[in-house]
């Protein structure tokens, strides 16, 4: 019997929030818990996961598979020094892979779902291109990495909004009246007040009540988990509370606080050396935070997280005091 695989897309609304660092070291942490893990570099057009793991850009990956089909997809995973961890490189030396076709994307998603591992982490590109959104939508609960500053939080909100909009638009691909009503409601000039999901649903219901019910179902199913990176103190999580409240009010959906990573000079050092944080400073503050997130994934990923926010804040404050972390 095939073991159940948990696919976790990892995205960021903007570049520079530490998405690849999190994907790399979270993969290592999960493998150290004894779980078979594969990290897939899907930051097509800007792949660099190999360098974070300390590998040269010499191995065939997603770009070679989609462009040349010289090797089977199942032969792409490369063994790392961690016995339970493999990774699949990104575009290699193949140009223009950020613009893969719809058929290439369908083929890739189908193959990703066959990977033989307990956890498959997808390191996605930044931004909200259709390809990135569709790869994130492989799972209803992906991780979004952000940081406690205004631009990163706004870009995270934009990413979540576009993920939901993309899901609804694709669901309406054969319901043209509903799709037209939805697209019209979403497309508002900057001079007008933006629509909420509640108001959009009401407009769709005027032409297709069943489609309106589909919106409810989509908003209930999609539930991203947020990791706040580069944190300096637990109070940064209070900003996240306001953000998740805005998600609930505007998009009629929930998002969960799932992790907090304290700022740590070792992260920068690992980037300079081109080695994982878990190798540079495995007992450091950031590495410890990532290990805790891996433990939460192991224990909580498929469970109800409705009361997780206050628990995370309490745990983060305790961790802050225990390690004597200073801003």
N, C-alpha and C positions, 0 to 999 in steps of 0.2 A: 504493500500500500504506500502510495506516494505521500511523503510528509508535507503538511501544509506549509506553504511559503507566505511570509509576510513581506509585501513590497512597500517600501517607505520612500516616496519621492521627497527630495530635499530641495527647497527653492528659496529664493530671496527676491524681494521686490526690486532691489537695486544691487549693483556690484559693490564689493568691499565690505560686506557684512559678515564675512567669514564662513560662507556656505560650504566651500570645499574643505576647509579646515575641519569643520564640524563633521562632514560626511566621512572624511578620512579617519579621524580619530574615534568617531562613534562606531565605525566599522570594526576598528581594532578592539575597542572596549567590548563590543558584542561578541567578537570572536574569543576574547579572553574569558568570557562567561561560559564558554564551551559550545557556542552556537556556530554552525556553518554559516558564513556570511560572504556575500559578494557585493562589491561596490562597483557600480557602472557609471562611467564618465559620460554623461549626456549633456555636458556643456559644449554642445557642438558648435564649432567656430571659435572656441576659446578653451579647448580642453587642456587641463594641466594637473589632473589628479595624479598622474604618474609621477610628477615631480614632487608632490606632497608626500608620496610614499617612498621616495628615494630611487625611483626607476628612471632610466634614460628613455627617450622617446624612440624606441626601436621595435616595439611589439605591435603587430596588427591589432586593430580595434574596430570600433563601430564604423569609422570611415571606410576602412578597407573592406569590411563585410558588405556594406551597402553599395559601394562603388564597383568593387571587383568580384565579390563573391568567390574568392579563391579558397577560403577555408570555411568549414561549417561554423555556425554561431556557437555551438557547444564547445568548440576548441579555443574560443577567444579568452576565457578566464585564465589569468596568470596567478600562479601561487606566490604568495608573499612569505616573509619569514615567520609570520604567525600561521600556525598550522591550520587554523580554521578559517583563514581569510584569503580570498582571491579578489582580483579586480579585473575589470574590462576597460582597456584604454578607450579614448574618444576618437577624434578625427585623425590622429596621427599626422601624416603629411598631406592629407587629402583636403584641398581647398573647397570653400563654399558649402561645407556641410551644415552650416546654420540654416540653410534653405532646402532641407530635404523635402521630397515630394510627399503628397498625401499617402500614396501607395507604399513608399519607403517607411513612412511613419507607422502605418498599419502593420507592416511586416516586422518592424522592430519591436513594437508593443507585444505582438504575438509571441515573438521569441523570448522577450524578457520574462513573460509569464511562465516559461518552461524552465527557467534556471533552477538547478537543483541545490537550493540552500534554504536554511531556516529564515534568514533575513536577506533581502535584496535591497540595498540602498541605491537610490538614483540621484546622482549629483547633477542637478539641472542648471541650465544657464540662467542668468538674471533677466529680468524684464518679463513682458507679457505677450510674446509672439504666440501665434496659434500652436506651433510645435511645442513650445515650453508648457503652455497651458494644458495641452492634450496629454503630454507625458506626466504632468502633475496629477491629472484626472484618472490615471491608472488606479489610484487608490482614493477612497473617500476621505481618508485621514492621512495627509502628508504633513511633513514638517516645514515650517516657514521660519527662516532665520532673519532676525532683525536686530537692531540695537537701539538704545534709549536716546535717540535724537530725532528731531521732527521729520527730516527728509526721509529717513529710513522707515519710520512708522507710517508716513503717508504713502510711500511706495508699497509697503506691505498691504495696506488697505486697498490700494489700487489692484494689487495682484489678486487678493481674495475676491474682490468685486468682479474682476475679469474672469476668474475661474468659474464663478457661479453663472455669470452671463454666458460664457462659452458653453457651459453644460446645458443651460436652458435652450440656447439657440440651436445646438446640435439635436436636442430632444425634439425640437419643433421642425426638423428638416423636411418632414412630409406633411406638416400641418401649416400650410402657407398663410392662412388668415391669422393664425395665432403668432406665427413667426413675424409677419409684417407688423402686427400690433405691438409685439414685444420690441422689435427693433426700433420702431417709431418712438415708443415710450422711453427707450434707453438713450436715444440720440437727442440730447437737449443742448441748445446753444448755451454758452457760458453766461449769458444775460438772464437765463431762466433758472428757477429753483430746480435742483436735481430731483428726480423721482426716487421714492423709496421702493423696496420690493413689494410692499403692501399696495402702493398705488399702481405699480406696474401690473400686479396680479389682477387688480380690479379692471383695468383696461383690457387685459387679455380675456378675462371672463366674459366681457361683453360680446366677444366673437366666438369663444370656445371655452365652455365651462370645464370640460375635461382637461384642456391644456392648462387652465389655471390650477387645477388640482395637481397636475404634474409639477408645477413650480413649487408647490408646498412640499412635495415628495423630495425634490432635488435639494431644496434648502434644508430639509431635515436630515438628509443623508450626508451632505458634505460638511465635514467638521475638522478643519485644520488644527494642528497643534503648533503652538508658537514657542520658539526658543529665543530668549533675549540674550544676545552676546555682547561682550565688552561692557558688562555691568560694573559699576563702581560701588554700589550699595543697594541693599534690599529695597529701599524706597523707590528705586527705578521701576519696580513691579507695579507701583501705583499708577504709573503712566499707562501700563498695559491694561489695567482695569478699565480705564476710560476708553481705551482702544477697543476692547472686546465689547463694551457696552455700545459703542458706536456701530460695531458690526451687527449686533443684535437689532438695534433700532433701524438701521438703514437697509440691511440685507435679510432681516428675519431669519437669521441663522446663528449658530453658536460656534465659537472658536475657543480652544483651551490653552491656558498657560501650561507649558509642559517642562520648561527648563530655564535655568538661569546660569550663565557662564561669566564668572568674574574676570575682569581685565587682568592679564598676566603677561609680563615681558617675555616669558618663555615661548609664547605663540609667535611673536615676531622673530625670535631666534630660530624657531623651527622653520619658518619661511625662508630665512636667510640661508640656512644650512641645507634646505631641501630635504628635510627628514620629518617624520611624524612627531607631533608633540608628545605622544605616548612613549617615544624613544628618547627625546631630548630631556624631558622632565616629567616622567610618569607619575610622580607624587606631588606635582605642583598644583596650584589652585585650579587652573583651567582644566587640567587633565582629570582632577578629582571630580569637578563638576560634570564632565563628559561621562565619566564612569557612573555617576549617579543617574544621569539621563538614560544610559544604557540599561541600568537596573530597572528604571521605570518602564522602559519599553518592554523589557522581559516580563515584568509583572503586570503592567497596566494597559498595554497597548489595545487590547480587545475589550477593555472593561469600561464601565460608565465613569466619566470624569466630571460629573456635575459639581462635586464638592472639592475639586482639585485645587482651585485657585487659592483659597485661604490656607490650605495645607502646604502648598508650595511656598507661599510667603513666610509662613511660620518656619518651615524647614530652612529657607534661605537665610532668615535672620539668625537662626541657631548656627548655621554653617559660618556665617559672617563673624559671629562672636567667637566661635570655637577656633577659627583659623586666624583671628585677629587681622582680618583683611582691612586695609585702609584705603580710602579713595586716592 
